[in-house]
Amino acid sequence: MTFVDKCTLLSCRLFSTFFTRKKFSCISAIKFHMDSRNEAKSTMEISNVQPIIAIYRHARRTFDDKLKSEFTTNLNKLKLMMDALRADDLGFDTSLSEPATWKKPNKAPCTYIEVFQNSKINMSIFVLKPGFKMPLHDHPHMHGLLKVIVGAVKIRSFSEYPLKEAANELDFAVRAKHEAARLTQGIHKRRRLFAKVSHNRICRANSETCTLTPTVSNYHEIEALDMPAAFFDILSPPYDTLIKDIGPRRCRYYNVANEISTNVVELQETDVPKCFYCDQAPYLGPILG
């Protein structure tokens, strides 16, 4: 090979290498630009999702049995999402926040609005007339999140005392067997238990979301102040769904039978108070499901 041929070959190789690197750099730049654009588009799409739809989607993820390992993380995120929820996000009927509405003849003291329900979650809105107290009740083996969206409510919550973070499986199985036998025979023994006050506070539309678990703050009463009040809540599983070996989840009502100390009381199960009944209103927010 002559000197001229060698120089020509070397020049071709250098040009080929330069062209390949330049081409690779251009491809990388284009890919980076496309990734950035897609990321921006994805962020835009997420930000354009209406808040209640985002909450609905994440609630289904949070209480999905297939994602139990992510439950705590998902529950905390769901609470943060609900903290920012506003009445407008739910298409709330503003006439329900007017005192005159609650002075109409035969108006129930509480209005119930079903937002969504399946076998895993119930999403709903409760509207209370001024000064009305939703009676003390329980949430058997359930998680719950409550966000005030209109007015203000006083919430007093209790945890069973002494607190048991987790029931022994054998103990639970024995208790479930006795409970199932009583239900089969149509026998209902009224519960009596000690409970410790876990929360006693006023929550407003700008307050953070309140939570309850199967053992913490599982009993509560909610009282509207001097104006109509509304709150959105999520319960999982919903009432009436089955508890293994026991039967349907039933909402039970209580009164304070004894004041043991400043923050420990004895609760006695009672009948549904006659003062507590609801009418219903349609959900007017974005379609879910």
C-alpha positions as a Markdown table, in Angstrom:
| # | Residue | x | y | z |
|---|---|---|---|---|
| 1 | Met | 0.0 | 0.0 | 0.0 |
| 2 | Thr | 1.5 | 3.4 | -1.0 |
| 3 | Phe | 1.9 | 6.3 | 1.3 |
| 4 | Val | -1.0 | 8.1 | -0.5 |
| 5 | Asp | -3.3 | 5.1 | 0.0 |
| 6 | Lys | -2.5 | 4.9 | 3.7 |
| 7 | Cys | -3.2 | 8.6 | 4.1 |
| 8 | Thr | -6.5 | 8.2 | 2.3 |
| 9 | Leu | -7.5 | 5.2 | 4.4 |
| 10 | Leu | -6.6 | 7.0 | 7.7 |
| 11 | Ser | -8.6 | 10.1 | 6.6 |
| 12 | Cys | -11.7 | 7.9 | 5.8 |
| 13 | Arg | -11.5 | 6.2 | 9.2 |
| 14 | Leu | -11.2 | 9.5 | 11.1 |
| 15 | Phe | -14.1 | 10.9 | 9.1 |
| 16 | Ser | -16.2 | 7.8 | 9.8 |
| 17 | Thr | -15.4 | 8.0 | 13.5 |
| 18 | Phe | -16.2 | 11.7 | 13.7 |
| 19 | Phe | -19.5 | 11.2 | 11.8 |
| 20 | Thr | -20.5 | 8.2 | 14.0 |
| 21 | Arg | -19.8 | 10.2 | 17.2 |
| 22 | Lys | -21.7 | 13.2 | 15.9 |
| 23 | Lys | -24.6 | 11.1 | 14.9 |
| 24 | Phe | -24.6 | 9.4 | 18.3 |
| 25 | Ser | -24.5 | 12.8 | 20.0 |
| 26 | Cys | -27.4 | 14.0 | 17.9 |
| 27 | Ile | -29.4 | 10.8 | 18.7 |
| 28 | Ser | -28.7 | 11.3 | 22.4 |
| 29 | Ala | -29.7 | 14.9 | 22.3 |
| 30 | Ile | -32.9 | 14.0 | 20.5 |
| 31 | Lys | -33.6 | 11.2 | 23.0 |
| 32 | Phe | -33.0 | 13.5 | 25.9 |
| 33 | His | -35.3 | 16.2 | 24.4 |
| 34 | Met | -38.0 | 13.6 | 23.8 |
| 35 | Asp | -37.6 | 12.2 | 27.3 |
| 36 | Ser | -37.9 | 15.7 | 28.8 |
| 37 | Arg | -40.9 | 16.5 | 26.6 |
| 38 | Asn | -42.6 | 13.2 | 27.7 |
| 39 | Glu | -41.8 | 13.8 | 31.3 |
| 40 | Ala | -43.3 | 17.3 | 31.0 |
| 41 | Lys | -46.3 | 15.9 | 29.2 |
| 42 | Ser | -46.7 | 13.3 | 32.0 |
| 43 | Thr | -46.5 | 15.9 | 34.7 |
| 44 | Met | -49.0 | 18.0 | 32.8 |
| 45 | Glu | -51.4 | 15.1 | 32.5 |
| 46 | Ile | -51.1 | 14.3 | 36.2 |
| 47 | Ser | -51.7 | 18.0 | 37.1 |
| 48 | Asn | -54.7 | 18.1 | 34.9 |
| 49 | Val | -56.4 | 15.1 | 36.6 |
| 50 | Gln | -59.2 | 16.4 | 38.8 |
| 51 | Pro | -58.4 | 16.0 | 42.6 |
| 52 | Ile | -61.2 | 13.7 | 43.4 |
| 53 | Ile | -60.4 | 11.4 | 40.5 |
| 54 | Ala | -56.8 | 11.3 | 41.6 |
| 55 | Ile | -57.9 | 10.5 | 45.1 |
| 56 | Tyr | -60.3 | 7.8 | 43.9 |
| 57 | Arg | -57.6 | 6.1 | 41.8 |
| 58 | His | -55.1 | 6.2 | 44.7 |
| 59 | Ala | -57.7 | 5.0 | 47.2 |
| 60 | Arg | -58.3 | 1.9 | 45.1 |
| 61 | Arg | -54.5 | 1.3 | 45.0 |
| 62 | Thr | -54.2 | 1.9 | 48.7 |
| 63 | Phe | -56.7 | -0.7 | 49.7 |
| 64 | Asp | -55.8 | -3.3 | 47.0 |
| 65 | Asp | -55.0 | -6.6 | 48.7 |
| 66 | Lys | -52.3 | -7.2 | 46.1 |
| 67 | Leu | -50.4 | -4.2 | 47.3 |
| 68 | Lys | -50.4 | -4.8 | 51.0 |
| 69 | Ser | -46.6 | -4.3 | 51.2 |
| 70 | Glu | -47.1 | -0.7 | 50.1 |
| 71 | Phe | -50.1 | 0.0 | 52.3 |
| 72 | Thr | -48.5 | 2.4 | 54.8 |
| 73 | Thr | -46.8 | 4.5 | 52.1 |
| 74 | Asn | -50.0 | 4.6 | 50.0 |
| 75 | Leu | -52.2 | 5.5 | 53.0 |
| 76 | Asn | -49.9 | 8.4 | 54.0 |
| 77 | Lys | -50.0 | 9.7 | 50.4 |
| 78 | Leu | -53.8 | 9.3 | 50.3 |
| 79 | Lys | -54.0 | 11.4 | 53.4 |
| 80 | Leu | -51.8 | 14.2 | 51.9 |
| 81 | Met | -54.0 | 14.2 | 48.8 |
| 82 | Met | -57.1 | 14.6 | 50.8 |
| 83 | Asp | -55.6 | 17.4 | 52.9 |
| 84 | Ala | -55.9 | 19.6 | 49.8 |
| 85 | Leu | -59.4 | 18.6 | 48.9 |
| 86 | Arg | -62.0 | 21.3 | 48.6 |
| 87 | Ala | -65.9 | 21.4 | 48.3 |
| 88 | Asp | -65.6 | 22.6 | 44.7 |
| 89 | Asp | -63.6 | 19.5 | 43.8 |
| 90 | Leu | -66.6 | 17.4 | 44.7 |
| 91 | Gly | -69.3 | 19.5 | 43.0 |
| 92 | Phe | -70.7 | 20.3 | 46.4 |
| 93 | Asp | -74.2 | 21.7 | 46.3 |
| 94 | Thr | -73.8 | 25.1 | 48.1 |
| 95 | Ser | -77.5 | 25.2 | 49.0 |
| 96 | Leu | -76.7 | 22.6 | 51.6 |
| 97 | Ser | -74.3 | 25.0 | 53.4 |
| 98 | Glu | -77.1 | 27.6 | 53.8 |
| 99 | Pro | -78.8 | 27.7 | 57.2 |
| 100 | Ala | -82.2 | 28.3 | 55.6 |
| 101 | Thr | -82.0 | 24.8 | 53.9 |
| 102 | Trp | -82.0 | 23.2 | 57.4 |
| 103 | Lys | -85.0 | 25.1 | 58.6 |
| 104 | Lys | -87.3 | 23.5 | 56.1 |
| 105 | Pro | -90.1 | 21.4 | 57.5 |
| 106 | Asn | -89.3 | 17.6 | 57.8 |
| 107 | Lys | -85.7 | 18.2 | 56.8 |
| 108 | Ala | -83.5 | 15.4 | 58.2 |
| 109 | Pro | -80.6 | 16.5 | 60.4 |
| 110 | Cys | -78.1 | 14.8 | 58.2 |
| 111 | Thr | -77.8 | 14.5 | 54.4 |
| 112 | Tyr | -75.9 | 11.6 | 52.9 |
| 113 | Ile | -74.2 | 11.7 | 49.5 |
| 114 | Glu | -72.7 | 8.6 | 48.1 |
| 115 | Val | -69.7 | 9.4 | 45.9 |
| 116 | Phe | -68.5 | 5.8 | 45.2 |
| 117 | Gln | -68.7 | 2.3 | 46.6 |
| 118 | Asn | -67.4 | -1.1 | 45.8 |
| 119 | Ser | -66.4 | -4.1 | 47.9 |
| 120 | Lys | -63.2 | -2.4 | 49.0 |
| 121 | Ile | -64.0 | 1.2 | 49.6 |
| 122 | Asn | -66.8 | 3.6 | 50.4 |
| 123 | Met | -66.5 | 7.3 | 49.5 |
| 124 | Ser | -69.2 | 9.6 | 50.7 |
| 125 | Ile | -70.1 | 13.1 | 52.0 |
| 126 | Phe | -72.1 | 13.8 | 55.1 |
| 127 | Val | -73.7 | 17.2 | 55.7 |
| 128 | Leu | -74.8 | 18.1 | 59.2 |
| 129 | Lys | -77.3 | 20.8 | 60.3 |
| 130 | Pro | -76.0 | 23.4 | 62.7 |
| 131 | Gly | -75.5 | 22.1 | 66.2 |
| 132 | Phe | -76.3 | 18.5 | 65.2 |
| 133 | Lys | -74.1 | 15.7 | 66.6 |
| 134 | Met | -73.6 | 12.5 | 64.8 |
| 135 | Pro | -73.8 | 9.9 | 67.6 |
| 136 | Leu | -70.8 | 8.0 | 68.9 |
| 137 | His | -70.3 | 4.9 | 66.7 |
| 138 | Asp | -67.7 | 2.4 | 65.7 |
| 139 | His | -65.9 | 1.2 | 62.5 |
| 140 | Pro | -65.3 | -2.6 | 63.0 |
| 141 | His | -62.0 | -3.7 | 61.5 |
| 142 | Met | -61.9 | -0.7 | 59.2 |
| 143 | His | -59.6 | 2.1 | 58.2 |
| 144 | Gly | -61.0 | 5.6 | 57.6 |
| 145 | Leu | -60.1 | 9.1 | 56.5 |
| 146 | Leu | -62.2 | 12.2 | 57.1 |
| 147 | Lys | -61.8 | 15.6 | 55.6 |
| 148 | Val | -64.0 | 18.6 | 56.5 |
| 149 | Ile | -64.9 | 20.5 | 53.3 |
| 150 | Val | -67.5 | 23.0 | 54.6 |
| 151 | Gly | -67.9 | 24.7 | 58.0 |
| 152 | Ala | -66.4 | 23.2 | 61.2 |
| 153 | Val | -67.0 | 20.1 | 63.3 |
| 154 | Lys | -65.9 | 19.0 | 66.7 |
| 155 | Ile | -64.6 | 15.5 | 66.6 |
| 156 | Arg | -64.1 | 13.3 | 69.7 |
| 157 | Ser | -62.5 | 10.0 | 69.0 |
| 158 | Phe | -61.7 | 7.0 | 71.3 |
| 159 | Ser | -59.4 | 4.0 | 71.1 |
| 160 | Glu | -60.3 | 0.9 | 73.1 |
| 161 | Tyr | -58.3 | 0.8 | 76.3 |
| 162 | Pro | -55.9 | -0.8 | 77.0 |
| 163 | Leu | -54.9 | -0.5 | 73.3 |
| 164 | Lys | -54.2 | -3.7 | 71.5 |
| 165 | Glu | -52.2 | -3.0 | 68.4 |
| 166 | Ala | -52.8 | -6.5 | 67.0 |
| 167 | Ala | -55.0 | -9.3 | 68.1 |
| 168 | Asn | -53.5 | -12.8 | 68.6 |
| 169 | Glu | -54.8 | -14.9 | 65.7 |
| 170 | Leu | -55.8 | -17.8 | 68.0 |
| 171 | Asp | -57.6 | -15.4 | 70.4 |
| 172 | Phe | -59.4 | -13.8 | 67.4 |
| 173 | Ala | -60.4 | -17.2 | 66.0 |
| 174 | Val | -61.9 | -18.2 | 69.4 |
| 175 | Arg | -63.8 | -14.9 | 69.7 |
| 176 | Ala | -64.9 | -15.1 | 66.1 |
| 177 | Lys | -66.4 | -18.6 | 66.8 |
| 178 | His | -68.4 | -17.4 | 69.8 |
| 179 | Glu | -69.5 | -14.3 | 67.9 |
| 180 | Ala | -70.7 | -16.3 | 64.9 |
| 181 | Ala | -72.6 | -18.7 | 67.2 |
| 182 | Arg | -74.4 | -15.8 | 68.9 |
| 183 | Leu | -75.3 | -14.3 | 65.5 |
| 184 | Thr | -76.6 | -17.6 | 64.2 |
| 185 | Gln | -78.8 | -17.9 | 67.3 |
| 186 | Gly | -80.1 | -14.4 | 66.9 |
| 187 | Ile | -78.4 | -13.3 | 70.2 |
| 188 | His | -76.8 | -9.9 | 70.3 |
| 189 | Lys | -75.1 | -9.1 | 73.6 |
| 190 | Arg | -74.5 | -5.3 | 73.9 |
| 191 | Arg | -70.8 | -4.4 | 74.2 |
| 192 | Arg | -69.4 | -2.6 | 77.2 |
| 193 | Leu | -65.8 | -1.5 | 77.0 |
| 194 | Phe | -63.2 | 1.0 | 78.3 |
| 195 | Ala | -61.9 | 3.6 | 75.9 |
| 196 | Lys | -59.3 | 6.3 | 75.9 |
| 197 | Val | -59.9 | 9.7 | 74.3 |
| 198 | Ser | -57.5 | 9.9 | 71.3 |
| 199 | His | -58.7 | 13.1 | 69.8 |
| 200 | Asn | -60.9 | 16.0 | 71.0 |
| 201 | Arg | -60.6 | 18.9 | 68.6 |
| 202 | Ile | -62.3 | 21.2 | 66.1 |
| 203 | Cys | -61.7 | 20.6 | 62.4 |
| 204 | Arg | -62.4 | 23.1 | 59.7 |
| 205 | Ala | -62.2 | 23.1 | 55.9 |
| 206 | Asn | -58.5 | 24.1 | 56.1 |
| 207 | Ser | -57.6 | 21.4 | 58.7 |
| 208 | Glu | -55.7 | 18.3 | 57.8 |
| 209 | Thr | -57.4 | 14.9 | 57.2 |
| 210 | Cys | -58.4 | 12.9 | 60.3 |
| 211 | Thr | -57.7 | 9.1 | 60.3 |
| 212 | Leu | -58.8 | 6.0 | 62.1 |
| 213 | Thr | -57.6 | 2.4 | 62.1 |
| 214 | Pro | -59.0 | -0.9 | 63.3 |
| 215 | Thr | -57.5 | -0.1 | 66.8 |
| 216 | Val | -56.8 | 3.7 | 66.9 |
| 217 | Ser | -59.6 | 6.3 | 67.0 |
| 218 | Asn | -62.0 | 3.6 | 65.9 |
| 219 | Tyr | -65.0 | 5.2 | 67.8 |
| 220 | His | -66.0 | 8.8 | 67.3 |
| 221 | Glu | -68.7 | 11.4 | 67.4 |
| 222 | Ile | -68.9 | 14.4 | 65.1 |
| 223 | Glu | -70.8 | 17.6 | 66.0 |
| 224 | Ala | -71.4 | 20.5 | 63.7 |
| 225 | Leu | -70.9 | 24.0 | 65.2 |
| 226 | Asp | -73.1 | 27.0 | 64.6 |
| 227 | Met | -73.2 | 26.6 | 60.8 |
| 228 | Pro | -74.0 | 23.6 | 58.5 |
| 229 | Ala | -70.9 | 21.4 | 58.1 |
| 230 | Ala | -69.9 | 18.8 | 55.6 |
| 231 | Phe | -67.1 | 16.2 | 55.5 |
| 232 | Phe | -65.9 | 13.8 | 52.9 |
| 233 | Asp | -64.7 | 10.4 | 54.1 |
| 234 | Ile | -63.3 | 7.1 | 52.8 |
| 235 | Leu | -63.9 | 3.9 | 54.7 |
| 236 | Ser | -62.3 | 0.5 | 53.9 |
| 237 | Pro | -63.8 | -2.0 | 53.9 |
| 238 | Pro | -67.3 | -0.5 | 53.8 |
| 239 | Tyr | -70.0 | -1.3 | 56.3 |
| 240 | Asp | -71.9 | -4.6 | 55.7 |
| 241 | Thr | -68.9 | -6.3 | 54.1 |
| 242 | Leu | -68.1 | -9.6 | 55.7 |
| 243 | Ile | -65.6 | -10.1 | 58.5 |
| 244 | Lys | -64.2 | -13.6 | 58.2 |
| 245 | Asp | -65.9 | -16.1 | 60.6 |
| 246 | Ile | -68.0 | -13.4 | 62.1 |
| 247 | Gly | -70.4 | -11.9 | 59.6 |
| 248 | Pro | -71.3 | -8.4 | 58.1 |
| 249 | Arg | -69.7 | -5.3 | 59.6 |
| 250 | Arg | -72.4 | -3.5 | 61.5 |
| 251 | Cys | -72.3 | 0.1 | 62.7 |
| 252 | Arg | -72.9 | 0.0 | 66.5 |
| 253 | Tyr | -73.7 | 3.1 | 68.6 |
| 254 | Tyr | -72.6 | 3.9 | 72.1 |
| 255 | Asn | -73.0 | 6.3 | 75.0 |
| 256 | Val | -70.5 | 7.2 | 77.8 |
| 257 | Ala | -71.7 | 5.1 | 80.7 |
| 258 | Asn | -69.0 | 6.2 | 83.2 |
| 259 | Glu | -66.2 | 8.8 | 83.3 |
| 260 | Ile | -63.2 | 6.8 | 84.7 |
| 261 | Ser | -60.7 | 9.7 | 84.5 |
| 262 | Thr | -60.2 | 12.8 | 82.5 |
| 263 | Asn | -59.4 | 10.8 | 79.4 |
| 264 | Val | -60.7 | 7.3 | 80.1 |
| 265 | Val | -64.4 | 6.4 | 79.9 |
| 266 | Glu | -66.6 | 3.3 | 79.9 |
| 267 | Leu | -68.7 | 2.9 | 76.7 |
| 268 | Gln | -72.0 | 1.1 | 76.6 |
| 269 | Glu | -73.6 | 0.0 | 73.3 |
| 270 | Thr | -77.0 | 1.4 | 72.7 |
| 271 | Asp | -79.8 | 1.3 | 70.0 |
| 272 | Val | -79.5 | 3.7 | 67.1 |
| 273 | Pro | -80.5 | 7.1 | 68.5 |
| 274 | Lys | -83.9 | 8.2 | 67.2 |
| 275 | Cys | -82.6 | 11.7 | 66.6 |
| 276 | Phe | -80.2 | 10.3 | 63.9 |
| 277 | Tyr | -81.6 | 9.8 | 60.5 |
| 278 | Cys | -80.5 | 10.9 | 57.0 |
| 279 | Asp | -82.0 | 11.9 | 53.7 |
| 280 | Gln | -80.0 | 11.7 | 50.5 |
| 281 | Ala | -78.7 | 14.0 | 47.8 |
| 282 | Pro | -77.1 | 13.2 | 44.5 |
| 283 | Tyr | -73.3 | 13.4 | 44.0 |
| 284 | Leu | -72.6 | 16.3 | 41.5 |
| 285 | Gly | -68.9 | 15.9 | 41.1 |
| 286 | Pro | -66.7 | 14.3 | 38.4 |
| 287 | Ile | -67.7 | 10.8 | 37.4 |
| 288 | Leu | -65.7 | 8.0 | 39.1 |
| 289 | Gly | -65.3 | 4.4 | 38.2 |
